[in-house]
Amino acid sequence: MRITMIGSGYVGLVSGACFSDFGHDVVCVDKDAGKIAALEAGRMPIYEPGLEQLVASNVVAGRLRFTTDLASAVAGADAIFIAVGTPSRRGDGHADLSYVFAATEEIATALTGPTVVVTKSTVPVGTGDKVEAILHAARPELDIAVVSNPEFLREGAAIGDFKRPDRIVIGTEDARARSVMHAVYRPLYLNESPILFVGRRTSELIKYAANAFLATKITFINEIADLCEAVGADVQDVSRGIGLDNRIGKKFLHAGPGYGGSCFPKDTLALLKTAEDYQTPVRIVEAVVQVNDSRKRAMGRKVIHALGDETRGRTVAMLGLTFKPNTDDMRDAPSIAIALALKDAGIAVRAHDPEGMDAARALMPDLTFCTDAYEAARGADAVVIVTEWDAYRALDLAKLGEVMAGRVMVDLRNVYNRETVEAAGFAYTAVGR
């Protein structure tokens, strides 16, 4: 199959590399000439474990290439995937679809024959209808089918998620498009990955409903964590106790500083906007968004409280800046709100992250960025674990204490055991424990 991927960001690049690894002929398109030049030189625009090697091997095999020339990439393609960004629109929280529609118009101009256009970007219900209208208005003579095929990739585990998916959702009622999509995903049949064919609008809503539900689970256990602290219970035991129920499941029940990243914040807002437009409010999701926003600043107050009465002039070592480990993504990361709360309290922040410091510098220039956890802790009154990178899971507590001015640990990811940390002479604060 000849596949064209419009957009070489996180979703487009991972999807394109994986499709090429299946044996398809894939070309990834992007308007950013610098990004394309870097990709051709083997430099990845994002950090994702295994991606650099996957791209390199398929480029060498001749199955994967990169270009800024959309017209040549689209001509003769069996399937054209739109994988451009859909950020929250300023002012109302609705998904900004300008990149999707701009790509659609360019595709329409470049088409040379019948094809299947697939929206891989996360788009609100009804977007496929608009994409179809643009294509048919511009090229009424061509047989063009529009399909919804949302991605369900976790940053840090995207390649595994693509190759061993829980499900593949395909929104189409067109027989030819269904046949093409079967061929695109045929290599996954051996893994018995369930392919769910649904209506296009249903497919678009599945993506938003899935992310909103996962965000709800995270927010739920975070509120239960607060209750655990108040009543003297342990949220980790509560999580295990309810997660063993198959109806609930154990995933996304880890208490922490709130969700962030490229998907949950913008997708919950977009779902709220869609529900508002259709006059069917989703009150639970409204509460999830509000609680998560307030939680991040609350974690800053938690750190301040752990330091004691006088905070001005104190220093905190912040370990982990990205919204989760194994990514360099800083979008809506809890660390941003926490650092701001500390700054407002007159506290200096020394920070380290294995992959996210370049992105963090642009967002938080007032921080002092350090080469490792121990340098960040030097002279600090407290150390705060914000992101649960493996590099922070087995810190030498004796060495940490030697370089610090104080011995306070605030573990916002519940990485450590209280007894172990306190035995090393630290005052220990966790979440929900």
N, C-alpha and C positions, 0 to 999 in steps of 0.2 A: 504493500500500500504506500502511496505517496501522501505524506502528511505535512501540512504547513502549520506552524505554531506562531500566531501573531502575538508578540510580547515575549520577551526573554527574561522576565523577572522570576520570582520564586516558583510560581505555578507553571509558567510556560517552559522554563529551563528544565525543571525536574521532570515534567511530563514529556517534553521532547526527548530528553536523554533516555528515559525509560522506554518510550515507544521505539526509539532507534535500537535499544538493546534487545527489543523483541524481534528485530529484523526488519522493521519498516524503514523506508527512506524518509528522513525527517529534515526539514529546514526550519530553523528558528529565525524569526524576523524581529527587528527592533529599530526604532527611529534613532536611538542613541548610538551614534557611530563609535563613540569611545567604548561603550559596552561591547559592541560587536567585535571591535579590534582586540579588546582584552580577552574575549572568549576564544577568538581565533588563535590567540597567543597562549591559551590554556589557563588564563586567570579568571577565577569565578567572581561574579559580582556579589555573591552571598556566601555565607558559611553554612554548609550542610554536609554532615558526615558522609563520605563516600562519593559525593557528587563530582569532584574534580577528576577522580579516577574513571568514573562512569563516562563522563563527557570525553575524556582523552581517548579511551579505548574505542568508542564509537566513531569519533572523528578519524582516527587512524584506519578503522574498518571501512570508512567511506559512507557510513549510514547517517551521519549527522553533520550538518554544516550551518553556518550563520551568515546572515546578510541584512543589509538595510534596504534592499530592493524588494519591496512587497510584490510588485507586479510579476517579476520573474518567479518568485516563490509560490504565488497563487496559481499561476498558469498550469493547468493540467493536474492539480492536486485532487486526490480522491476525497480528502477531508481537510477542512480548514478550521483550526481551533482558534477561537478568540480568547486570549489569556492575558488581557490587559488589566490594569488596576481599576478598582471601583471604590475609592476612598469615600469616607463620609463627606457629604457636601456641607460647606460652611453655612451655618445659620439654621438649618432644619434637620440635620442628621440623616437625610435621605442619601442613598448611594449615588455618587456622581457617575453618571453613565456616559459622560461626554467622550471618554476614550473608547468605549465600546461602540458607540455610534459612529465615531470618526473612523475606526477600523473597518466597520461595516461598509461605509461609503467607499473607502479605498478598495476593499475587496470587490465590491460591485463593479467598479471601473476596470479592475484587472482581470476579471473572470473571462475565460475563453471557452468554457463548456459547462455541462452539468456538474454539480458538486454538492457536497454536504457541508454546511457551515455549522459549527458547534460552539455554543457558548460555554467555555470552561470557567470564565470569570464568575464570581458570585454576584448574581443580579436579582433584583426584585421580581416578583411575579408579574408577568406580562411583558417583560423585556424581550423575550423571544418573538412575541407578536410584532413588536416594533422593528426588530432586526429583520424579520421576514418582510415587513411592509417596505422597508428601505431597499432591500435587495430586489424585490419584485417590481417596485416602481422604477428602479434604475435599469433592470435587465429582464423585462417581461418575457423575452424570447427564450430564456434559459430555464432549465429544470433545476431549481435550487431548493433544497430542503434545509430547514433550520431545526437544530436539535439542541436540547439542554443536557449537559453532562457535567454536573458539579464535581469539584474536587473535594476529597476528604483527607487531606494530607496534614500530618502533624509536623511542625517544624522540629528538626532534629531527628526525625524518623521517617522522612518523606519517601525515601526510595523504597524502604520496606513496605510502607503503606500502599504505594502505587503497585508494587509487584505482588503483594499478598493482601489485597483489600478485603475488608469485611463485606463490602457490596459495591457494585458498579451501578449507578443510577443513570438511566438514559431516558430522556423525555422526548418522545416522538410518536406520532401515529401514522407516519409515512413508511410504507413497506420498503421502498428502496433505501431510505435512510437507516432503517433498522438493519437491513442486510449489510450496509457499509459499516455500521458500528459493531456488528457481530464480527466482521473481518478485522476491524481495528483491535478489538480486545480478544481475538481468538487465542493468542498465546496463553491467556490466563485460564482457559478452560481446564487445563491440566491441574491447576490448583483448585478447581471446583469453586471459583469465586462466583457468588450469585449475581447474575445480571438482572436488574429490576427495570423492566420496561414500563413506563407510565406516561401519562400525558405531560406535555411540555410545562404547563403551569404547575402541575403537581411536582415535577422534578425541581423546579425553581424554589418551591416552598420547602421541599424536603431539606435542602441545604440550610436554610435559615432556621427551620424548626430544630434540626439536629444541633446546631451551634447554640441556639438559645437554651435548649435543654441541658447541654453540658455546662453552660455558664450558670444555669440555675443550680445544678448539683454542687458546683464549686462554692457558690454564694451561700447555699443552704448549710454546708458543713462549716463554713466560716462563721456563720451566725451561731451554730451549735457550739463551736469552739468558744465563743464569748460566754455562752451559757455555762459551758464546762468550767471555765475559770471562775465564774461567780459561785457555782455550787460545789466546787471541789471534785469534779470528775475529770477524766482523761479523754480528750477528743479522739486520740488514736485508737483507744479501745472501743469507743463509741462507733468510730468508722468501721472497724473490723466487725463489730457486732451487728451492724446493719448491712454492711457490704456482703456478708456471707449469705444474705437472703438473695436468691437468684433474681427476684423481681426488682431488686435495687441495684445490685452489682457493686464491686469494690472500687471501680475506676472513678476518677474525678472526685474522690472523697478525702482529699488530703488538705487539711487546713493550712492556710498561708495568708499572704498579704493581699490577695485579690488577683483576678485574672487580668491579663493584658494581651499584647500581641497584635497581629495583623487582622485577625478574624473576629473574635468574640466581641470586642468593643464596637466595631463598626457594624457588624451583622445584627447585633441586638438592637442597635439604634435604627438600622434600616427596617427591621421587622416591626418595630414600634411605629415607624412612619407609614409603612404599608397598611398596618392595622388601622391606623388613624384615617388614612385615605379611604378605606373601605368601611369605616365606622363600626369596626369590631375590635374594641380595645383589648389588649392582652395585659391585664393588670399584673400578672405574675412577673412577666418580663420587665415591666416598668419598675417593679420593686427591685428586681435583680440589678438593673442598671444603676439605680440610686444607691443601693447598699454597697455595690462594688466601688463606686466612685468615692464614697465616704470612707470606705475601709482603708484605702491606701494612705490617706492622711492620718487615719487612726493609728496605723502602724508606726508612723513618725512619732506620734504622741506616746506610743508604747516605749519606743527607744528613749525618748526624753524622760519619761517616768523612771525608767531603769537607771538613769544617770543620777537621779536624786534631785534635790531642791535647786541647786545652782547649776545652770547649764551654760551660761555665756562664757566663752573662752575655752570650752571643752572641745575635745576632738573625738570623732567616731571613725572607725575603720569599717567601710561598707564593702562586703564581699559579695559580688554578683550584681550586675547591672541590667543584663538582658531580662526579658520577661519570663524566660525559662532557660534551662541549660541546653547546650548543643545547638545554639543559634547565635547570630550576632544581631538579632532583631531587638530594637529598643522601642518599638511602637507601643505606646500606652503602658510601658513597663512600670510596675509599682515603685521601682527605685527612684523614678523621677519625682513623684509626689513625696516620697519619704525624704529625699535629699532636700527638697524645698522646705518641708516642715522643720528639718534640722537647721537649715540656714536661717529661717525665721526666728528660731530660738537662740541664734548666736553661736551655733555649733559648727566647727570646721569638719569637713568630710574628706578623708583619704580613701580612695577607692581602687578596686581591682576587679577585672573580669577577664576570663581567658580569651574571649573573642569579641566582646562588645565595646571596648574602650574607644575605638575610632568613632563609632556612631555616637557614643555617650558624650564625647568631647564637644560635639556640636550642640548638644541639648543641655549639657550641664557644665559650662566652662569654668564655673567657680570651684569645681572639685579638684583635688590634687590626685592625679592618676599615678599609680604605682606599678612596679614590675611584678610583684607577687603579693600573696596574702600577708606575709611577714613584714614586708616593707610598708604595706598599708597600715598594719597594726602598730608600727613603730611610733611610740609616744602617744598612742590613742588611749582614751579613757574607757572606751567600750568597743567591742567588735560586733558587727551585726551581719548575720548571714541572710541575704535577701534572695539569692538564687542558688539552688541546690546543685551547683556544679560538682562533679566528682572530685575536683581538686580541693574542695573544702570539706569533704566528708571524713578525712583522716588527718586533720591538722595536728601538729605536734603542740599540744596544749602547754607543755612546759616551756618550749621555745617561744610560743605566743606570749605567755605571761612575762617572760624575761624582757621582751622588747616593748611591752605596753606600759603606760603610765598608771593605768588602773586595771582591775580584773573584773570586767563585766562582759558577759556574752548574751546577746539577744538573738535567739535562733528563730527566725520567722518561718523556717521551713521544717522545724522539728527534726533536724538531722541528727542531733546528738542525744545522748542519754544524760539525764540530769545528774545522776550519781557520779558519772565519770567526770563531768565538767566541774562539779562542785568539789570533788576530790582533788582536782588540780588547782583549787583555790579561787575559782571564779564564782561570782554571783550569776546565776543562770535564769534567764527569762525565755519561755517558749510561747507557743500559741495553743491555747486550749488545754494546757496541761498544768 
